[in-house]
Amino acid sequence: MSLPKQHLVMARTLVVAIVATVGLAGCATYADEFAGINSRLDQLDTRVQSAAQSAESANQSAQQANQRLDQMESRVQQLETAPRRVPRG
């Protein structure tokens, strides 16, 4: 090969190496961004699970309250349908 062709081959090789390096460096920055996004998603997942547990607890409390109201409703109906007592005196 002549000297100019050797320079051309060397220049092409250098350009390919530079492009590959820049491409791989770009992947590293994306990896950092993905790690940040994954961290935020994990935090959101934790919050959602906590909210779901709170909602389940509230639902159970509401069901217990409804049961107590049903019991009171039954008792009120019994009292309303009971014969009236005559006052003494």
JOBELNOR-V110717 format. One record per pair of residues at least 12 apart in sequence whose C-alpha atoms are under 7 Angstrom apart, sorted by sequence separation. I is the first residue (numbers start at 1). J is the second residue. D is the distance in Angstrom with one decimal. If there is no record, write none. Layout:
BEGIN
((I:J:D) (I:J:D))
END
This chain:
BEGIN
none
END
